[in-house]
Amino acid sequence: MRFPGIRPVAGLLFIVSIGIWLRLTPAAGATAQSDALSRSIDTVLSSAYPADQPGAAVIVVKDGATVFRKAYGMANLELNVPLQPDHVFALASLSKPFTATAILKLAEEGKLKLEDDIARFLPMYPTHGHRITIEHLLTHTSGLSALSETSDFRAASSQDSPLVDVLDDWIKDLPPDFAPGERWAYSNWGYNLLGAIVEKASGMSYSAYLDERVFKPAGLKQTTYNDRRRIIPNRVTGYDQIGDQVVNLAPIRYRVFLPGGAASIVSTVDDLARWNAALDSGRMLSPASLTRMFTSARLKSGEDTHYGYGWDLGAYAGKRVQEHAGGTFGFLSYMVRIPDERVVVAILTNRSFATPPIQATAHRIAALAIGAPIPEPPPAAVTAADLDKITGSYRGPDVGAFTVTREGTSAFVQTGTFGKLPLIPTGPLSFRTDTVLWTWTFELDAKGVRAARARVREWKIDDVAERFEPTRAKPRPVIALANARLDACAGEYESLNGVIVTIARAGAHLVVTPLGQTGTDIFPVSSTEFTTKDGATTYRFVAAANGQIARYLRSTNGGSWVPARRIR
């Protein structure tokens, strides 16, 4: 849906009625279309962000003009301050396109090449014999261990320090999960390394380079590095949720939360619109650099990853889609670009929870802006027997693992990201979800008895998930250990993501209590291993050369071993 506009003609006034009609009708039509669009967008947002809760600032731009700009909800609940459209929010991972831009600008300046081995700038980084390039980091194809996903650079205490100075021993112990270029795996750690490369290549701090070479040239007025100690005008308060209760964020140790190139920027929806305009105009990057940024990376197998440099890539209604999400303590963000229609949507929220999910809200608005609302087929009638055919567990390379269950004549899908969602039937084997705008089509096995796989589709997902039988851990027999051995394992540990975990003896077993959480009982099954009562989670204690416990490794349902080091 285009929005026709009229430029006034000075000095001439046509009195003839037909002339007036010819000139006023398109303008009236444009106004009616714009008003209808605003009402439709407002309906979506008003239900998503109640006035008395943490809310959101939203902007919609089409053909270079702002067609919608509004804030919903509260900026600070305790002070009863309403949100305004020009308030400042944490972008979280929506910072990644800015980091990618900084790298591309450095390439244009001749200070690095995307094909450079990261060892050129980070010779201290242990690559375990692999050649990891800057482009691998940009496209999340580096193979860096998923365990480093939530890690931080602990040497940095402020932006006056390099983002990378020293690497802890436990980080050095984490070899890549796969060879570079073999798979796609989202990596905050990789983008933090890119932030460090920006510093090494430019000779400036990450924040200074972005300010001078990215933010200012783009005309951004309220975008800056997210230093939590600085006074940043109009920065809103972030909120979390426990159960149904909105709560203030737990105190964050600044030493731990240093997201660097992955998630370190604060901004406004107005600045994101300016950012979009700078990209479209070519003022920020050359056409060749923009092409590379918005081209899907390919794996060694030739498979597209649907991710460029800092942008997820997909399609909707035959139009290209470029988007990215962000989520951190107390904040969510989402930006959608549909370049073929010159549409951009940006949503910034001051809550780390969202129902419906922020991406679903952004997609609904973007679809309205291009005149192609997301279809919502009416529910179809299905029987319990139909639903029994699709119940079970499935796993796909993009959507991960999910489980379908039946409750009466209703089906639900349990996902790791979005929790439990009702499946709305649109046919005997086809479904949609409402809050998450995915469609699910199941294919029966050769006997027609049960589904063998499911095709899951969304703007940037077209995945085939195969049925699998999850393995269940068998509880191991509990043994008795001397109190001295149990006491040797007790103490305080720091997990890989910086959470402090206390382990204490309780009679003949141990209790594991992450800071601010409820304790979990673990029982000895060997002299070095303990498990939860159901056997699902195992803790393996590792001694140093002097015989004292130095760390533990934790594994759930046979998954990867996640380390934590002893600090007391």
N, C-alpha and C positions, 0 to 999 in steps of 0.2 A: 504494500500500500504506500504509494507516494503521497507527499504532502505538497500540492501545488502552491506556489506563492505568487504574489503580485507586487511589482514595483510601481509606486505612484508616478504618474506623468505630470510634471509641474507645468503650469501655465495653460493647461487646456481643461475645459470642463464640458463634457458632452451632456446636453440637456435632453437629447432625444432618448425616450424611455428605453428603446431597444439597446441603445449604446450603454446605458446605465446597467441594464440587465446583463449584457455580455461581460461587463467588467466586474460586477458584484457577485455573480453566481460562483465563479471559481473561488473567490476569497471566502465567501460564506461556506462553501463546501470544505475548504481547507480548515476553517475554524471549527466546523462541525466534526470533522475527522480528528482534529487535534484534541477537542474536548472529549470526544468519545474515547480516544486512546488514553487520555489522562484519567478518566473515570475508571476505565478497565484496569489500569496499572494501580490506581489508588485502592481499588477493591482487593486486588491481590495482596498489597502491602499492609493494608489496615488489619486484615485478618491474621497476617503473619507476625505483626509487631504491635501488640496492644499498647495503649497510651500510658499505662501505669507500670510498664516493664522496661528493662533495657531494650533499646530499639535499634534503629538503622537510619543512615543517610543514603539516599538513592539519587542517581542522576541517569537520564536517558538522553542521548544525543543522536540526532539523525540529520544527515546531509549538512553537518557542521553547525546545526542549531540545536539548542537545548529545548527538548519538547517536554521534559518532566524533571523536576528537581524538588525534593521534599525530604523532611526528616520525620521520623516516627519515634514515639517512646521517650525514655528518659536518658539524659547524659549522666546524671548522678541521682540515685534513689534517695540517699540520706539527706541531700540538700534540696531535693525536689526540683531539680533543674532539667527542663525539657531539652531534648536534642535539637540542634540546628544543622542545616545542611553544610555549614562551613566548619563543623567540628572536626577535630583531628583524631584519627583512629590508627591502631597498629595494623599494618598490612599483612604481617606474618609472611607466608610463602608467596604472596603477591609481590613481594620484594624481588623474587627471582628474575622477572623480566628486566628489572632495572640492573641487576648484576650482570645479566647476559648482555645488556646494552653496553655496559662499561667495558666488558671484554671485547665486544665488537669494535668499540671506538678505539681501544688500545691496538687492535689489529689494524684498523685504518691508519693509525698513527705510526705503524711500523714497529711498535714496541713488543709485539708478540705475534705468533702465528697460531691459528686454531689447531694446526697439526703438531704443535710443539709437545714434546714429552713434558709432563708436569715436573719432572726432575730438573728441568732447566731453571725453574723458579723455586722449587721446593726440594732441594737435593736431600734434605733430611727425612723426607716422607718415605716410609717403607712400602714399596710397591710389590714386594715378594716376587721379583723377577718379571713382572708384567710391564708392558709399555702402555701407560695410561696417558692419553692426550687431553689437552684442554677441551677439545670437542667432545670427548667421552664424558667429561664432567658436565658440560652444557646440556647434553642429551640424556643424562641418567643412564648411560650404558657403560660406566667405568668398571662395574663389578665390585665396587667397594662394599665391604661387609655391611649387611643390613643392621648389624648390631651397633654400628657407629652412627646410625640414623639419628639418634637422639643425643649424641655426644656433643661436647663443647670443647673449645680450646681453653684450657684452664690457666695458661700463662697470661692471658689478656685480662686485665682488671679495668681497663678503660680504653677509649679510642685513642689515647696517647700511646698505647702499646701496639705492637704488631698483632694481627689476628692469629698468627701462628708463630710460636716461639719454641716451645718444647712440646713433645708428645709423650703422654704417659705410657708406661710399659704395657698396660693392658690394651691400649690402642694398637701398639706395635704387634701385639699377639693376634690381631684379627686379620687373617689373610682374606683376599677377595673371595666373594661368593662364586664368581665365575670370571672367565677371561674377558677382558674388555671387548665390547662389541658383540658379545654372544647373546645377551639378554638385556631387557629394559627393567630397571628397578629404581624407583624414586629414591633420591639420596639427598637429604639436607646436608650431610657431611660433604658431599661433592661440591655443593654450592658454597659452603664455608671455605673450602679450598680455593674456589674461584675468587672469593673475596680476598684471600691471602695473596693470590696471584695478581690481583689488581694492585695491591700494595707494592709487591715486589717489582712489577713491570713499570709502574708509574712513579715510584719513589715518593708517593703520598699515602696518607692513611686512606682506608676504604671510604670513610665518610667524606673526607675532603675532596677526593677525586670525584665521587658522585655529585657532590654539591657544585663543584666548579665545571665539570665536563658534561654532566647529565641534567641535573635539576635546573640550574640557572639557564642554560641554553634552551631548555624546553619551556621556560616561563613558569615553572612551578613555584608557588608562593608559600606553601605551608608544608612542604615535604622535606623531611630531614631524617637523620639517623636517630633511632629510638633509644636514646640514653635515658634510662629510667630516673636518673638523678637530676636531670636538667628540668627547668621550668619551661614547658612548651605551651604557649598560649592556645587555648581552646581544646587542649587534649582531654578527652572524656575518660571516665572511669570504666574499667572492664569488670564484668561479672561472670560468675560461674553458677552452676546449679547442682544441688544435691537432692536427689529425688525430685519432688515438685517445688522445692524451695530455692529461690534465688539467693545467692550468698556472695559476700565479698571474696576476692581472691585470697588464697593463703599467701603469706609472705614468701617472696621469691628471693633466694640468695643471688645477688647480682653476679657473683663469681661464676655461678652455674649457667645463668641465662645470658649467654653471649652468642646470639645466632649468626653474627657475621653476614656473609653474602647470602645466606639462605632466607633470613626472615627478620631483617633489622630496621625496616623503614616504617615511618608513620606518614600519613598523608590524609587528604580529603577527597571527596568525590569530585569537587571542582578541579583539583589538581590532576586527578586521573583522567578527566575529560581533556584537560590541556595536554597531558601526556599522550593521549590518543591522537590529538590533533598534530602534535610534534612528529609522531611516527608517520602519520598519513602525509604530512607536508614534505617529508624528506629533510627537515631541518635537523633531525637527530642522527640519522644513519643514511648511508648511501643506498641506492636501490639494490645494489648487489648484496650488501649486508642485510637489508630487510628481507630479501628473497631467502637468504640462508636462515634467518631467524624463523621464518614462517614456513619452512620446508621440513617435512617429517624426516627424522633420522631413520636410517635403515640398518638393521642388524646384519651380521655376516651372512645370515641365511637369505638375505634379501627382503625380509619381512619389515613392513613399516611399523614404527613405534607410535605413530600419531602424536609425537612430541617433537617440537623444534628446539629452539634455544630459549628456554624460559616460558614456553607457551604450549598448552595442550591444543591439539589440532583435531577438528572434526568437521561435521557438516550437519545442516538442518535445512529441510525444504529445498535441497539442491544448492544451498549457499554455504560457502566456506565459513567456518567458525574458529576463532582464535580466542582462547580463554585461559584463566588460571584462578585457582582458589587459594585461600590462606586461612590458617587457623592457629591460634596460640592462646596463652593464658588470657581469658576474658574477651577475646576478639575473634571475629570471622570476617572474611572479605571474599569478594568475587567480582571478576571483571570479564565481560563477554564482548568481543569484537566480531561483527559480521561485515567484513569489508566490502562485499559485493553490494550491500545495501547502505553502506556508510552509517552503520548503527553501532553504538557502543552503550553498554549498560554497566554501571558500577554500583555495588552495594557494599557498604561498610557497616558492621554491627559491633556493639560493645557488649556482646555476650558470646560465650564459647559454646552455647547450645542453641539449636534452632529446630523448630518444628513448624512448618516444613523445613527441610534442609535448605541452606542458602542457595545452593546451585539450582535446586528446583525452582525457587522463586526467581532467580536471575534468568533462567531459561524461559519461564512463562512470560516474563516481561519482554525479553528479547524477541520472542515469537510474536507477541502482540505488536511490537514496534515495526516488524517487517510485514505485518498484515497476514501472518500465517499462524494463527493460534494453535497451540498444541491440541490435537484431537483427543477427546475423551469419550471413546465408544461406550455405549450403555452396557451395563453388566448383562452377561448371558447366564442362562440357567444351566447349572451343572449338578451332577449327582455325587453322593459320597463315593460311589464306585469310580467315577471319573477322577476324583481327587486322589483316591488311593493309588492310582497309577503313577502319579507324579511325586508322591511323598518319598523322601530320602535325602541323601547328601550328594552335592554336586561340587565340582571344582573346575574353574577356568583360569587361563593365564592372566586375564585382566580383572575379572570380577572376584577372583579368589574363591574360597570355599563358602558355601551356603547350604542351608538345610530347609526343606519344605515339609511342613507338618499339616495335618488336618485336624480341625476341631469342629465336629458336627458336619455341617455342609459348607464350612468355610476353610480356606487354605491360607497359610501364613508362610512367609519366607524369613528365616533368621540369617542375617548377614553380620559380618564382623564390624562393618563400618556404621550401618544404619540401624542395627538392632532388629527387632521383630516388626515386620510389615505385613499388612493384609494383602493377599493377592486377589485382585478383582478380575473375575473371569470375563473374557470377551469372546470365548469360544470353548469347545471341549478341552483343548490343550493350549490355549493362548490366554495370557493374563497381562494385566498392567498393575503397577503400583501407583498410588495417588500422590503421596508426599514426595516420593522419589520417582522421577518420570522415566521409569524403565519399563520395557515390555519383555515378556517372558514367553517363549514358544517352546513347548516340549515335544520331543520326537520319541515315539515308542520303539521298543526293541523289535526284533524280527518276529517274535511271537505275539506282539501286540498286548503284552501283559502289563508292562510298566515302562515308564520313560527311561530311555538310555542316556539322553542328553537334553540340554536346554540351550537355546540361543537367547542370549541376553543383549538387548539393544538400548542404546542411549545416544546422545549427540556425539560422544567421542568413544563409545564402546560398541563393538559388534563382536561378541565373544561367544564361543561354544564351550559350554561347561559339561564335562562328562560325569556321569554318575560314579560314585566310589563308595566303598564301605569303610567308614572310619575305624581305625584301630583303637581299641580300648585298653588302657594300661591296666594290667592285673596287679592288684595290691601285693606287695612283697611281705613276707612275714617279719614282724617287728622283733628285734632282739634287745637284750638288756645291755646297757653300757654303764661303766662306772661313772659316778658323778664327776670325777676329775676329768674324764674325757668329754662329757657334756659341757662342763665349765670351760674347757679349752676352746670350744666353738663359740661360746657366748661373747658378745661385744657389739660394737657399732661398725657397720659396713656402709660404704658408699656405692650405690649401684651405678651402672653405666650412664644413666640419664641424670645423675646427681642426687637422687633421692637417698636420704639417710634411713638405713634399715637397722633396727635394734633386734638382736637375737639374745634371748634370755632362757635360762633353764627353768623348767616348771616340773618338778618331780623327776620322772624318768624320761622326759622328752624336752624338746625345745619349742619356743614360741617365736615366730618371725613377725615383726611389727614395723611396716614402713611408716615413716613420719606422718602423723595425722590420720592413720588408717587403723582398722581393726586387726588384731593379731591373728595369726594362723598357726595351728599346732602342727609340728612336724615330728616324725617318729623315726628312731634309728633302725635301718635295715642292714647296715654294715658299720664298720668302724669309722667310715668316712662319708657315708650317704644316709640321708634322711628323706622321708617322703610324707606328703600329706595323707590324711586318713584314707582317701579314695585312691591313692597311688598315682594321681594325675600329674603331680609336680614333684620333682626330685631336686634336692639340694646336695651338692657334692663339695665337701670342704677340702681345701688344698693347703698343705703346709709349705712353709719356706724352708730354706736349707738348714735353718736352726731348729727345725721341728715344730715351730709355732704356726698356728693357723694364720694364713696371710690373706685368703680370699675364699669365696665360694662361687660355684657355678650353678645356675638354676635352669632347669629344662621342664617344659610343660608338654605333656602328651607326646613325648619323644622328639620335640622340636629342638632347635639350636640351643646351645649352652650359653646363657647370658651371664657374664662375670660381674662380681662386685668385690671391691677390695676392702680389707679391714682398715679402719682408721682409728680404732680405740679398743 
